Amino acid sequence: MSFEAILSRIAGGESFSSAELLPYLCLERREQRAEVNRLLAEACWRTGGEENIRQAKVFIRRAWLLSGFSPELLPLYEQIYSALDDIPGIREAYKRAGVLRAARGDVAEAIRYFDLWMYADLRFRKLDKFEYDFDILDCMDRLALRYALPPRPPAAAREGGKIRVAYLVKGMLELGSVIVKISLLYAKHHDRSRVEPLFFAPESRRTLLESEAGREHLKLFEEQGCELIPAPDIRDAGRKLSAVAQMIQDAGADVFVATAALAHFEHYFITTLRPAPVVVGFVQGPPEQFSPLNLDWGIAWPVHPLIDCPVNCARVVLEQGLPERDKLTPPERRELDVPDDAVVAATAGRYVKFQEPEFWRAIIELLDEHPRLYYFAMGVGEEQIPFLPSMLSPRVRSRVRFMAWRGDDYLRNLCLADLFIDTFPSGGGAVIVDAMALGIPVVSFKNNYLRLYDQTDWSPAEELFDIPELIVPRGDFAEMKRVVARLIDDEEYRRGLSRLSSEQIRQTRGNPERSVRECEDIYLRVLEEKISGLAVLDPREAEVEGLTRRRAQTRAVPKWVAWTALQMKRGFRLGERVLDRIY
């Protein structure tokens, strides 16, 4: 039987035998076998049914291997593997594709595939799951080494002791980016008598100006008296990103701050080039997204990421400019079809934080038991929660409002809430602070600090406020419902907690200058340690540092040449190989 006839039979839902396929599966040339397996995978996938899809997975896996990991196969590969929920298999394919592109020196494609690897769980499972892959980091290190900058030791103290701090800002193309918002705090509140802040982005000016978010963020930096310096408009990704690092170095930066060193690999590429004598990373979430091992120091806002941060790391309580209710004009309740006498509960966050069925079951039960209760789901669309339509009755659905997250609209709508229920199992941070600043009591869950940090299952509520009756045991939805029910039914109790929430959060989180000063102190301390050579080393690092010193003394090569070369690599063996090349 011809191969075309076999494919036609499969497409028609007929069964097939291995004996029929063997002549084609055993072709001598691997390119032909790759194409045969691709066509078989496609035919089985289109036919559908679990058995056919599982067989399609075998064929596409074989085609992927025989083709030498051809990127043309990835769309079909993704479809088949995601249908079987084999996301690790998809991640492995992205990794292999990225490693191959890196070996060819293709920076743009290597970064693209490694970014796909990083966000595979978010894309296919709607989960904030991240992990370290040191093979990928080593691969990026080698790729960046081709663009290595000439080392520069710390500059002599400038007049008045002022230092230059360069921030690489992530999120310039994302509307409402929390990371950009935090970066703007530093643009506004740095003490200009001790720090000269500089801000850079890996996107070109043209790219930023073509984006609504980019234009808005450029304007916001200008309003703070800071120019955000974009990447040059260079087509080649390696040259463009190394040009950003070179601009940072040419600006005389003493400290380089990566706001999200691993959130996208273009940020890691620039970080690896070490454009300043001291490299610091903000640990604003999972260490796997924010803390590569080549940082000199990390600065963490929450406690739990710090616990698992693999570099020296200090905690700074992040304080922000808090919203003020009298400066916001909320919509009329009738605009949202909400009665004036209704009690409104709100939850806010990215759509991935609304994916827990048990959480929704508790919300639906509250709506069933309290006819006056309305619920705002802010930052998520109903279509983004696949399981929800089957859970919502028409009566309950009529009292749920799904709201997009857009600028001040989020805060204006939040002003209508009487109480706030935190997301679960991944809790909120900035949204809790916003709600409490507006006088809205927040019900949240305790955190288990004895577990390894997991972005999909944690809550920083205990670090944000100290109102024990509003923080319930982790996953105890019966207790959560009891606390929320009292807030719904007891208006006087709710008002008392509203006042307490606002007072407490403004005392502990309302002074951004205090946070910025703490960071400035850390920058200065780490820079001084770097200059003096008194940084605490573990025994193995001390041994390599001793080797660096001895070689520098005997060969008259400046210590900073060797030290910078060593720091460009994360592992000691890799660092020693770099030293061997120098000497």
WOLIN-V504879 format. One record per residue. N is the residue number from 1. RES is the residue in three letters. OMEGA is omega in degrees with one decimal (NA if undefined). BURIAL is I if it has 16 or more other ideal C-beta (glycine too) atoms within 10 Angstrom, else O. D_LAST is the distance of its C-alpha to the last C-alpha in Angstrom with 1 decimal. Layout:
{{N RES OMEGA BURIAL D_LAST} {N RES OMEGA BURIAL D_LAST}}
This chain:
{{1 MET -179.6 O 66.7} {2 SER 179.8 O 64.5} {3 PHE 177.7 O 61.3} {4 GLU 179.5 O 62.8} {5 ALA 178.0 O 65.8} {6 ILE 178.6 I 63.8} {7 LEU 179.3 I 61.9} {8 SER 177.6 O 65.3} {9 ARG 179.3 I 66.7} {10 ILE -179.8 I 63.8} {11 ALA 179.2 O 64.3} {12 GLY 177.4 O 67.9} {13 GLY 179.9 O 67.1} {14 GLU 178.5 O 68.1} {15 SER 178.9 O 66.4} {16 PHE -177.6 I 64.4} {17 SER 177.6 O 63.5} {18 SER -179.6 O 60.3} {19 ALA 179.0 O 62.4} {20 GLU -174.0 O 62.9} {21 LEU -172.1 I 59.2} {22 LEU 179.9 O 57.8} {23 PRO -177.8 O 58.3} {24 TYR 177.6 I 56.1} {25 LEU -175.9 O 53.6} {26 CYS 177.5 O 53.0} {27 LEU -174.0 O 52.3} {28 GLU -175.4 O 49.7} {29 ARG -175.9 O 47.6} {30 ARG 179.0 O 45.5} {31 GLU 178.4 O 46.0} {32 GLN 177.6 O 49.7} {33 ARG 177.3 I 49.4} {34 ALA -179.1 I 47.3} {35 GLU 177.0 I 50.1} {36 VAL -178.9 I 52.8} {37 ASN 176.0 I 51.3} {38 ARG -178.6 I 50.8} {39 LEU 177.6 I 54.4} {40 LEU 178.2 I 55.6} {41 ALA -179.8 I 53.6} {42 GLU -179.6 I 55.1} {43 ALA 179.3 I 58.6} {44 CYS -180.0 I 58.4} {45 TRP -178.1 I 57.0} {46 ARG 179.2 O 59.8} {47 THR 176.5 I 62.4} {48 GLY -175.0 O 61.4} {49 GLY -173.6 O 62.4} {50 GLU -177.8 O 60.1} {51 GLU 179.3 O 60.3} {52 ASN -179.5 I 59.5} {53 ILE 177.5 I 56.5} {54 ARG 176.2 O 55.1} {55 GLN 177.0 I 55.5} {56 ALA 179.1 I 53.9} {57 LYS 178.1 I 50.8} {58 VAL -177.3 O 50.5} {59 PHE -176.1 I 50.9} {60 ILE 177.0 I 48.4} {61 ARG 179.5 I 45.8} {62 ARG 178.6 I 46.2} {63 ALA 179.1 I 46.2} {64 TRP 179.4 I 43.0} {65 LEU -176.1 O 41.2} {66 LEU -178.2 I 42.8} {67 SER -174.2 I 42.1} {68 GLY 176.4 O 38.4} {69 PHE -179.1 O 38.7} {70 SER -180.0 O 40.6} {71 PRO 178.6 O 40.8} {72 GLU -179.2 O 44.4} {73 LEU -171.5 I 45.4} {74 LEU 179.3 I 44.2} {75 PRO 178.4 O 47.4} {76 LEU 176.9 I 49.5} {77 TYR -180.0 I 47.0} {78 GLU -178.3 I 47.1} {79 GLN -176.1 O 50.9} {80 ILE -177.3 I 51.4} {81 TYR -179.8 I 48.9} {82 SER 177.0 I 50.0} {83 ALA 178.4 O 53.6} {84 LEU 178.4 O 52.7} {85 ASP 177.0 O 50.7} {86 ASP -178.3 O 47.5} {87 ILE 174.3 I 45.1} {88 PRO 177.6 O 42.2} {89 GLY 177.5 I 42.7} {90 ILE 179.3 I 42.5} {91 ARG -179.9 I 39.3} {92 GLU 178.9 I 37.7} {93 ALA 177.1 I 38.8} {94 TYR -180.0 I 37.2} {95 LYS -178.8 I 34.0} {96 ARG 179.3 O 33.9} {97 ALA 179.6 I 34.8} {98 GLY 179.6 I 32.1} {99 VAL 178.8 I 29.3} {100 LEU 179.9 I 30.5} {101 ARG 178.5 I 30.6} {102 ALA 179.8 I 27.0} {103 ALA 177.9 O 25.9} {104 ARG -179.3 O 27.5} {105 GLY -179.0 O 25.9} {106 ASP -174.3 I 29.3} {107 VAL -175.6 I 28.6} {108 ALA -177.5 O 32.2} {109 GLU 176.2 I 33.6} {110 ALA 179.3 I 30.9} {111 ILE -179.1 I 31.7} {112 ARG -178.6 I 35.4} {113 TYR 178.4 I 35.5} {114 PHE 173.8 I 33.4} {115 ASP 175.3 I 35.8} {116 LEU 176.0 I 38.7} {117 TRP -176.9 I 37.2} {118 MET -170.6 I 37.0} {119 TYR -178.9 I 40.6} {120 ALA -179.5 I 42.3} {121 ASP 177.9 I 44.3} {122 LEU -177.1 O 45.4} {123 ARG -171.3 O 46.5} {124 PHE -177.3 I 48.3} {125 ARG -175.9 O 49.4} {126 LYS -179.5 I 49.5} {127 LEU 175.4 I 47.4} {128 ASP -179.4 I 44.5} {129 LYS -179.8 I 42.5} {130 PHE 179.2 I 38.7} {131 GLU 173.2 O 36.0} {132 TYR 167.0 I 32.3} {133 ASP -172.8 I 30.7} {134 PHE 172.1 O 27.1} {135 ASP 179.2 O 26.7} {136 ILE 179.3 I 27.7} {137 LEU 176.6 I 25.4} {138 ASP 179.6 I 22.4} {139 CYS 178.0 I 23.8} {140 MET 177.3 I 24.0} {141 ASP -179.4 I 20.5} {142 ARG 179.7 O 19.2} {143 LEU -178.8 I 21.8} {144 ALA -177.7 I 20.8} {145 LEU 178.1 O 17.1} {146 ARG -177.1 O 18.3} {147 TYR -173.3 I 19.8} {148 ALA 177.2 I 17.0} {149 LEU 172.5 I 17.9} {150 PRO -175.1 O 15.9} {151 PRO 177.2 I 15.5} {152 ARG 177.4 I 18.3} {153 PRO 177.6 O 18.9} {154 PRO 179.3 I 22.5} {155 ALA 173.1 O 24.9} {156 ALA -177.4 O 26.9} {157 ALA 177.6 O 30.2} {158 ARG -178.7 O 32.6} {159 GLU -179.8 O 36.2} {160 GLY 178.2 O 38.1} {161 GLY -178.2 O 35.0} {162 LYS 175.7 O 35.2} {163 ILE 177.3 I 32.3} {164 ARG -178.9 I 31.8} {165 VAL -178.9 I 31.9} {166 ALA 179.1 I 31.4} {167 TYR 171.1 I 33.3} {168 LEU -168.2 I 32.8} {169 VAL 174.8 I 36.4} {170 LYS 173.9 I 37.4} {171 GLY -176.4 I 41.0} {172 MET -179.3 I 41.9} {173 LEU -177.1 I 43.8} {174 GLU 177.7 O 45.6} {175 LEU 177.6 O 49.0} {176 GLY -177.4 I 49.4} {177 SER 177.3 I 45.7} {178 VAL -178.9 I 45.4} {179 ILE 175.7 I 41.7} {180 VAL 178.8 I 42.6} {181 LYS 178.5 O 45.5} {182 ILE 178.5 I 43.1} {183 SER 178.5 I 40.7} {184 LEU 175.8 I 43.7} {185 LEU -179.8 I 44.5} {186 TYR 175.8 I 41.2} {187 ALA -175.9 I 42.1} {188 LYS -164.8 I 45.5} {189 HIS 177.3 I 44.9} {190 HIS 174.6 I 41.6} {191 ASP -174.5 O 42.3} {192 ARG 177.0 O 41.5} {193 SER -179.4 O 41.4} {194 ARG -177.5 I 38.3} {195 VAL 170.2 I 36.7} {196 GLU -176.9 I 36.5} {197 PRO 176.5 I 36.4} {198 LEU -176.7 I 35.1} {199 PHE -177.3 I 35.9} {200 PHE 176.2 I 34.4} {201 ALA 179.6 I 35.3} {202 PRO 177.7 I 33.7} {203 GLU 177.9 I 37.0} {204 SER 178.1 I 38.1} {205 ARG -179.7 I 41.0} {206 ARG 178.3 O 43.1} {207 THR -179.8 I 42.6} {208 LEU -177.2 I 43.4} {209 LEU 177.6 O 46.5} {210 GLU -177.0 O 47.8} {211 SER 176.1 I 47.9} {212 GLU 179.4 O 50.6} {213 ALA 180.0 I 48.2} {214 GLY 179.2 I 45.5} {215 ARG -179.0 O 48.1} {216 GLU -177.9 O 49.5} {217 HIS 174.9 I 46.1} {218 LEU 179.6 I 45.1} {219 LYS -178.3 O 48.5} {220 LEU 176.7 I 48.0} {221 PHE 178.2 I 44.7} {222 GLU 179.4 O 46.4} {223 GLU 178.1 O 49.2} {224 GLN 179.0 I 46.9} {225 GLY -179.6 O 45.7} {226 CYS 173.2 I 42.2} {227 GLU 172.0 O 41.1} {228 LEU -174.8 I 39.3} {229 ILE -178.3 I 36.7} {230 PRO 175.5 I 36.6} {231 ALA 173.9 I 34.1} {232 PRO -177.7 O 34.5} {233 ASP -179.0 O 36.8} {234 ILE -176.1 O 34.2} {235 ARG -178.0 O 35.2} {236 ASP -173.6 O 31.7} {237 ALA -179.2 I 30.8} {238 GLY 178.6 I 27.0} {239 ARG -179.1 O 27.4} {240 LYS -176.9 I 30.1} {241 LEU 177.0 I 28.3} {242 SER 176.1 I 25.0} {243 ALA 175.2 I 27.4} {244 VAL 178.3 I 28.8} {245 ALA 179.4 I 25.5} {246 GLN 178.0 I 24.8} {247 MET 178.2 I 28.3} {248 ILE 179.4 I 27.8} {249 GLN -179.5 I 24.7} {250 ASP 178.4 O 26.5} {251 ALA 178.0 O 29.4} {252 GLY -179.7 O 27.3} {253 ALA 174.7 I 27.8} {254 ASP -178.9 I 26.8} {255 VAL 174.5 I 27.7} {256 PHE -179.4 I 27.8} {257 VAL 174.0 I 30.6} {258 ALA -178.6 I 30.9} {259 THR 177.4 I 34.7} {260 ALA -166.6 I 34.3} {261 ALA -177.8 I 30.7} {262 LEU -178.5 I 31.8} {263 ALA 169.6 I 35.3} {264 HIS -170.0 I 34.2} {265 PHE 171.9 I 30.9} {266 GLU 175.4 I 30.6} {267 HIS 178.7 I 30.3} {268 TYR 179.1 I 27.6} {269 PHE -180.0 I 25.7} {270 ILE 179.0 I 25.8} {271 THR -179.0 I 25.1} {272 THR 178.7 I 21.9} {273 LEU 176.1 I 20.6} {274 ARG -175.4 I 20.9} {275 PRO 177.0 I 22.8} {276 ALA -179.4 I 23.2} {277 PRO 178.2 I 21.4} {278 VAL -179.7 I 23.9} {279 VAL -178.0 I 25.1} {280 VAL 176.1 I 28.5} {281 GLY 170.4 I 30.8} {282 PHE 177.7 I 34.6} {283 VAL -172.1 I 35.7} {284 GLN -178.3 I 39.0} {285 GLY -177.6 I 39.9} {286 PRO 176.4 I 38.4} {287 PRO -179.6 I 34.8} {288 GLU 177.0 I 34.2} {289 GLN -168.8 I 35.0} {290 PHE -170.4 I 33.5} {291 SER 169.8 I 30.7} {292 PRO -174.8 I 27.5} {293 LEU -177.9 O 25.1} {294 ASN 173.8 I 22.5} {295 LEU 170.1 I 25.0} {296 ASP -176.9 I 24.5} {297 TRP 172.7 I 28.3} {298 GLY 173.6 I 31.4} {299 ILE -174.8 I 34.9} {300 ALA 172.8 I 37.7} {301 TRP 179.6 I 41.4} {302 PRO -178.2 I 43.0} {303 VAL -170.0 O 42.6} {304 HIS 175.5 I 42.2} {305 PRO 178.1 I 39.1} {306 LEU -178.0 I 37.4} {307 ILE -176.3 I 38.3} {308 ASP -179.5 I 36.3} {309 CYS -173.1 I 33.5} {310 PRO 175.0 O 30.1} {311 VAL 172.3 I 28.4} {312 ASN -171.6 O 29.6} {313 CYS 177.9 I 32.8} {314 ALA 177.3 I 35.6} {315 ARG 171.7 I 39.2} {316 VAL 176.5 I 40.9} {317 VAL -177.6 O 44.5} {318 LEU 175.6 I 44.6} {319 GLU -173.3 I 47.6} {320 GLN 170.2 I 48.9} {321 GLY -174.4 O 51.6} {322 LEU 176.9 I 54.5} {323 PRO 178.8 I 57.3} {324 GLU -173.5 O 60.6} {325 ARG -176.2 O 63.7} {326 ASP 176.6 O 65.8} {327 LYS 179.9 O 63.4} {328 LEU 177.8 O 63.6} {329 THR -178.7 O 66.6} {330 PRO 175.7 I 67.0} {331 PRO 172.3 O 69.0} {332 GLU -179.2 O 72.6} {333 ARG -178.3 O 72.9} {334 ARG 177.4 O 75.4} {335 GLU 179.6 O 72.8} {336 LEU -179.8 I 71.1} {337 ASP 178.1 O 74.4} {338 VAL -179.5 I 74.1} {339 PRO -179.5 O 77.2} {340 ASP -177.0 O 77.4} {341 ASP -179.7 O 78.2} {342 ALA 168.7 I 75.4} {343 VAL -175.3 I 72.6} {344 VAL 170.6 I 69.2} {345 ALA -178.6 I 66.2} {346 ALA 169.9 I 62.9} {347 THR -177.1 I 59.5} {348 ALA 178.2 I 56.5} {349 GLY 175.7 I 53.1} {350 ARG -173.5 I 51.3} {351 TYR -178.1 I 53.3} {352 VAL -178.8 I 51.0} {353 LYS -179.1 I 52.4} {354 PHE -170.2 I 55.9} {355 GLN -178.2 I 55.5} {356 GLU -179.0 I 57.0} {357 PRO -178.7 O 60.5} {358 GLU 176.7 O 61.5} {359 PHE -179.2 I 60.7} {360 TRP 177.7 I 63.0} {361 ARG 178.5 O 65.6} {362 ALA 178.5 I 65.8} {363 ILE -179.2 I 66.1} {364 ILE 177.3 I 68.8} {365 GLU 176.3 O 70.7} {366 LEU 178.5 I 70.6} {367 LEU 177.4 I 72.0} {368 ASP -173.8 O 74.7} {369 GLU -176.7 O 75.7} {370 HIS -175.2 I 75.7} {371 PRO 180.0 O 77.5} {372 ARG -173.5 O 76.6} {373 LEU 170.3 I 72.8} {374 TYR -174.2 I 70.8} {375 TYR 176.0 I 67.1} {376 PHE 172.0 I 64.4} {377 ALA -168.6 I 61.3} {378 MET -179.5 I 59.0} {379 GLY -177.0 I 55.9} {380 VAL 172.7 I 57.1} {381 GLY -178.6 O 59.5} {382 GLU -178.4 O 62.0} {383 GLU -179.8 O 60.7} {384 GLN 178.8 I 57.3} {385 ILE -169.1 I 58.8} {386 PRO -173.8 O 60.0} {387 PHE -168.0 O 62.0} {388 LEU -177.3 I 63.8} {389 PRO -179.5 O 66.7} {390 SER -178.1 O 68.2} {391 MET -172.8 O 68.2} {392 LEU 170.7 I 69.8} {393 SER 178.4 O 73.6} {394 PRO -178.0 O 75.1} {395 ARG 178.9 O 76.4} {396 VAL -178.3 I 73.1} {397 ARG -178.0 O 71.2} {398 SER -179.3 O 73.5} {399 ARG 175.9 I 72.1} {400 VAL 178.6 I 68.4} {401 ARG 175.9 I 66.6} {402 PHE -172.8 I 63.2} {403 MET 175.9 I 61.4} {404 ALA 179.6 O 58.5} {405 TRP -178.2 I 55.8} {406 ARG 171.9 O 55.8} {407 GLY -177.3 O 55.0} {408 ASP 178.5 O 57.8} {409 ASP 179.4 O 60.1} {410 TYR -179.3 I 58.5} {411 LEU 178.7 I 59.2} {412 ARG 178.7 O 62.7} {413 ASN -179.8 I 63.6} {414 LEU 179.5 I 62.2} {415 CYS -179.5 I 64.7} {416 LEU -175.1 I 67.4} {417 ALA 174.1 I 66.2} {418 ASP 177.9 I 68.0} {419 LEU -175.7 I 65.4} {420 PHE 176.7 I 61.9} {421 ILE -176.6 I 60.8} {422 ASP 175.7 I 57.1} {423 THR -179.7 I 55.5} {424 PHE 4.5 I 55.0} {425 PRO 176.7 I 52.9} {426 SER -175.4 I 50.2} {427 GLY 179.6 I 51.4} {428 GLY 177.0 I 51.1} {429 GLY -178.4 I 49.5} {430 ALA -178.5 I 50.1} {431 VAL 176.5 I 53.5} {432 ILE 179.6 I 54.7} {433 VAL 179.0 I 53.9} {434 ASP -178.0 I 55.7} {435 ALA -178.2 I 58.7} {436 MET 178.1 I 59.1} {437 ALA 177.7 I 58.7} {438 LEU 177.9 I 61.7} {439 GLY -179.1 I 63.7} {440 ILE 179.2 I 63.4} {441 PRO -174.5 I 63.2} {442 VAL 173.7 I 60.5} {443 VAL -177.4 I 60.9} {444 SER -173.9 I 57.7} {445 PHE 175.0 I 56.3} {446 LYS 179.2 I 54.5} {447 ASN 176.0 I 50.9} {448 ASN -175.6 O 49.6} {449 TYR -180.0 O 46.4} {450 LEU 175.4 O 46.0} {451 ARG 169.8 O 45.2} {452 LEU -177.8 O 41.8} {453 TYR 179.2 I 41.8} {454 ASP -177.2 I 43.5} {455 GLN -178.1 I 44.1} {456 THR -174.7 I 47.2} {457 ASP 178.6 I 48.8} {458 TRP 175.5 I 48.5} {459 SER 178.4 I 50.2} {460 PRO -172.0 I 49.0} {461 ALA -177.9 I 52.7} {462 GLU 176.9 I 52.7} {463 GLU -174.5 I 49.9} {464 LEU -179.0 I 51.8} {465 PHE -176.6 I 55.3} {466 ASP 174.9 O 57.4} {467 ILE -168.8 I 60.7} {468 PRO -176.1 O 61.0} {469 GLU 179.6 O 64.1} {470 LEU 179.9 I 62.1} {471 ILE -171.5 I 59.2} {472 VAL 178.2 I 60.4} {473 PRO -174.8 O 59.0} {474 ARG 176.1 O 56.5} {475 GLY -179.4 I 58.3} {476 ASP -175.7 O 61.7} {477 PHE 175.9 I 63.5} {478 ALA 178.0 O 66.9} {479 GLU 176.6 O 65.9} {480 MET 179.2 I 64.3} {481 LYS 180.0 I 67.6} {482 ARG -179.8 O 69.5} {483 VAL 179.7 I 67.5} {484 VAL -179.6 I 67.7} {485 ALA 178.9 O 71.5} {486 ARG 178.0 O 72.1} {487 LEU 178.2 I 70.3} {488 ILE -170.0 I 72.4} {489 ASP -173.5 O 75.7} {490 ASP -175.3 O 75.4} {491 GLU -179.9 O 75.0} {492 GLU 177.4 O 75.2} {493 TYR -179.3 O 72.5} {494 ARG -179.4 I 70.4} {495 ARG 178.1 O 70.9} {496 GLY 178.8 O 70.0} {497 LEU 175.7 I 66.7} {498 SER 178.6 I 66.2} {499 ARG -179.4 O 66.4} {500 LEU -179.3 I 64.3} {501 SER -178.9 I 61.5} {502 SER -179.0 I 61.4} {503 GLU -175.0 O 61.5} {504 GLN -175.2 O 58.8} {505 ILE 179.3 I 56.2} {506 ARG 176.8 I 56.7} {507 GLN -172.0 O 56.1} {508 THR -172.9 I 52.9} {509 ARG -172.5 I 51.4} {510 GLY -177.1 O 52.9} {511 ASN -177.3 I 50.6} {512 PRO 178.1 I 47.4} {513 GLU -180.0 O 46.5} {514 ARG 178.1 O 46.1} {515 SER -178.0 I 43.5} {516 VAL 178.9 I 41.6} {517 ARG 178.0 I 41.5} {518 GLU 178.6 I 40.2} {519 CYS 177.5 I 37.3} {520 GLU 178.8 I 36.6} {521 ASP 179.9 O 36.5} {522 ILE 178.0 I 33.9} {523 TYR -177.4 I 31.7} {524 LEU -178.4 I 31.9} {525 ARG -178.7 O 31.3} {526 VAL 178.7 I 28.2} {527 LEU 178.3 I 26.9} {528 GLU 177.1 O 27.7} {529 GLU 179.6 I 25.9} {530 LYS -178.6 I 22.8} {531 ILE -175.3 I 23.1} {532 SER -178.0 O 24.0} {533 GLY -176.8 O 21.5} {534 LEU 179.4 O 24.6} {535 ALA -178.3 O 24.6} {536 VAL -179.0 O 25.8} {537 LEU 170.4 O 23.2} {538 ASP -173.0 O 24.2} {539 PRO -176.6 O 23.0} {540 ARG 177.8 O 20.4} {541 GLU 178.4 O 19.0} {542 ALA 179.8 O 19.2} {543 GLU 180.0 O 17.2} {544 VAL 177.5 I 14.3} {545 GLU 176.9 I 14.8} {546 GLY 176.9 O 14.8} {547 LEU 179.6 I 11.5} {548 THR -178.2 I 10.1} {549 ARG -177.8 O 12.2} {550 ARG -179.1 O 11.4} {551 ARG 178.8 I 7.6} {552 ALA -178.7 I 8.9} {553 GLN -174.2 O 11.6} {554 THR -177.9 O 10.1} {555 ARG 178.2 O 7.6} {556 ALA 173.9 O 10.2} {557 VAL -179.2 O 8.5} {558 PRO -179.6 O 11.5} {559 LYS -174.3 I 11.9} {560 TRP 174.2 I 13.5} {561 VAL -178.2 I 10.7} {562 ALA -176.8 I 8.9} {563 TRP 179.8 I 12.5} {564 THR 177.6 I 13.9} {565 ALA 178.7 I 11.5} {566 LEU -176.6 I 12.5} {567 GLN -180.0 I 16.0} {568 MET 178.7 I 16.3} {569 LYS -176.0 I 16.5} {570 ARG -175.4 I 19.4} {571 GLY -177.5 O 18.6} {572 PHE 179.3 O 16.2} {573 ARG 177.2 O 15.3} {574 LEU 179.1 I 14.6} {575 GLY -180.0 I 12.6} {576 GLU 177.7 O 10.4} {577 ARG 177.1 O 10.0} {578 VAL 178.6 I 8.9} {579 LEU -179.3 I 6.2} {580 ASP 178.6 O 5.2} {581 ARG -178.4 O 5.6} {582 ILE -172.2 O 3.8} {583 TYR NA O 0.0}}
